[in-house]
């Protein structure tokens, strides 16, 4: 089992999850975070910390896009920088907090800073 991040994180990147992760398995893109599946210890402490419900356990999520998100998290966790400390969210995060299906409109492959 592993946890992964979905598109609810895009343009929000609130990072409450980063603060509680005991193994620092989060990686930062320009506008979202991902979880490295081989580093995640399946403790689950990150999931309830996410205010936008972007983190899912692979065993509890049955969405048709499950493989897409697992693959995306694996790919970008190998390309983006590791993040272990919470940063300020984007200034306009509240504007995007409840928006659905953000991937096609906003996803960026660029790494975070």
C-alpha positions in Angstrom: 0.0 0.0 0.0 1.0 3.6 -0.6 -0.5 7.0 -0.6 -0.7 9.4 -3.5 -1.7 13.0 -4.3 -4.5 13.9 -6.7 -5.4 17.0 -8.6 -7.2 18.6 -5.7 -3.6 19.7 -4.6 -3.0 21.6 -7.9 -2.8 25.4 -7.4 -3.5 24.9 -3.6 -0.3 23.2 -2.3 -1.2 23.9 1.3 1.5 21.6 2.7 0.0 20.6 6.0 0.9 17.0 5.0 4.6 17.9 4.7 4.7 18.9 8.3 3.5 15.5 9.6 5.3 13.2 7.3 7.8 11.2 9.4 9.9 10.1 6.4 9.9 13.2 4.2 8.5 11.4 1.1 6.8 14.6 -0.4 8.2 16.2 -3.5 7.3 19.7 -4.8 6.3 20.7 -8.2 5.5 24.2 -9.3 1.9 23.9 -8.4 1.4 20.6 -6.6 3.0 18.0 -4.3 3.5 14.2 -5.0 4.5 11.3 -2.8 7.3 9.0 -3.6 5.7 5.5 -3.4 8.9 3.7 -2.4 9.6 6.1 0.4 6.1 6.2 1.8 5.8 4.0 4.9 1.9 3.9 4.7 1.5 5.5 8.1 -1.5 7.5 6.9 -0.8 10.6 9.0 -0.8 12.9 5.9 -4.2 12.0 4.6 -6.4 13.6 7.3 -4.1 16.7 7.4 -4.9 17.6 3.8 -7.6 20.3 3.9 -8.6 19.7 0.3 -8.8 15.9 0.5 -6.1 15.4 -2.2 -4.3 12.5 -0.5 -5.6 9.0 -1.0 -4.5 5.5 0.0 -4.1 3.3 -3.1 -6.1 0.5 -1.4 -9.0 2.8 -0.5 -9.4 4.7 -3.7 -11.3 3.0 -6.5 -11.5 5.9 -9.0 -11.0 5.1 -12.7 -8.0 7.5 -12.6 -6.1 5.6 -9.8 -3.3 4.4 -12.1 -2.9 7.9 -13.6 -2.3 9.3 -10.1 0.0 6.5 -9.0 2.1 6.8 -12.1 2.2 10.6 -11.9 3.3 10.5 -8.2 6.0 8.0 -9.0 7.3 9.8 -12.0 7.5 13.3 -10.5 8.8 12.2 -7.2 11.9 11.2 -9.1 12.2 14.5 -10.9 11.1 17.2 -8.4 12.9 18.3 -5.2 12.2 16.8 -1.9 10.3 19.0 0.6 10.4 18.5 4.3 9.2 21.8 5.7 5.9 23.5 5.1 6.0 26.7 3.0 3.5 29.4 2.5 0.7 28.3 0.1 0.2 30.2 -3.2 -1.5 33.6 -2.6 -4.5 32.5 -4.6 -4.9 29.0 -3.1 -8.3 29.7 -1.7 -9.6 30.6 -5.2 -8.8 27.0 -6.4 -9.5 25.1 -3.2 -12.9 23.7 -4.2 -12.3 23.5 -8.0 -12.6 20.1 -9.5 -10.7 18.4 -12.3 -7.8 20.8 -12.3 -5.2 18.6 -14.0 -5.9 19.4 -17.6 -6.2 23.1 -17.0 -3.3 23.8 -14.6 -0.9 20.9 -14.1 2.8 22.0 -14.5 5.7 19.6 -14.9 8.1 22.2 -13.6 9.8 21.5 -10.3 9.1 23.6 -7.2 11.5 26.2 -5.9 
